[in-house]
């Protein structure tokens, strides 16, 4: 049976919304619209930036490793195709490390495996002194060369180039003049 509708129910109006509710609804609708615009713009941008055909440029293929020594950190890139050029902090390594002993430290891993004239190396190095930096480069270069060919691991490990030399300057302790040096003792 159909429900009978009385006159009072016909004339009943929906309860008016409170001002606070109206403001909240407006804020929500405003907040939603910019997000939708952002999402649509992101979609358009991603559509525009379609992945281009990646050219496998052999010159740009490199192996990456990090070498450390004392407080020096070397980020090393070894390029597969090269002519034996070594660049440290965007300068030739012979200018950064003027002493022959430092240069020899850097080149040793490449000489050991016979790749000195076949690979290019770029290095970004921070911290430490000159010798610590040279040894950090040697450590990072050795790690990168293993990625190139795992057979290089044995001679590099035997020479000790893969071992991280963990010796660092010990921190000063309170009550002492240095890490271990105690103040001079006086009898009276």
DAHUPE-V940364 format. One record per pair of residues at least 6 apart in sequence whose C-alpha atoms are under 6 Angstrom apart, sorted by the first residue. I is the first residue (numbers start at 1). J is the second residue. D is the distance in Angstrom with one decimal. If there is no record, write none. Layout:
# DAHUPE-V940364
i;j;d
I;J;D
I;J;D
This chain:
# DAHUPE-V940364
i;j;d
59;81;5.7
61;79;5.9
62;77;6.0
62;78;5.2
62;79;4.2
62;80;5.9
63;77;5.5
63;78;5.1
63;144;5.8
64;76;5.7
64;77;4.7
64;144;5.8
65;76;5.3
65;140;5.3
65;143;6.0
65;144;5.1
66;74;5.6
66;75;4.6
66;76;6.0
66;140;4.8
67;73;6.0
67;74;5.1
67;136;4.8
67;137;5.9
67;139;4.7
67;140;3.6
68;136;4.4
69;132;5.5
69;136;4.8
70;168;4.8
71;127;5.6
71;128;4.8
72;126;5.8
72;127;4.4
72;128;4.3
72;132;5.9
72;133;5.3
73;125;5.7
73;126;5.5
74;124;5.8
74;125;4.3
74;136;5.6
74;137;5.5
75;123;5.6
75;124;5.2
76;123;4.6
76;140;5.8
77;121;5.7
77;122;5.2
78;120;5.9
78;121;4.6
79;119;5.8
79;120;5.1
80;119;5.7
81;119;5.7
82;118;5.4
82;119;4.4
82;120;4.6
83;117;5.1
83;118;5.2
83;119;5.8
83;120;6.0
84;116;5.4
84;117;4.0
84;118;5.6
84;119;5.0
84;120;5.0
85;120;4.8
86;93;5.9
86;120;6.0
86;121;4.7
86;122;5.9
87;93;5.4
87;122;4.7
88;122;5.9
88;123;4.7
89;124;5.0
102;134;6.0
106;134;5.8
106;138;5.0
110;116;4.8
139;161;5.7
139;162;5.8
146;152;5.7
146;153;5.7
170;179;5.8
171;179;5.4
172;178;4.8
172;179;4.0
173;179;5.5
176;182;4.8
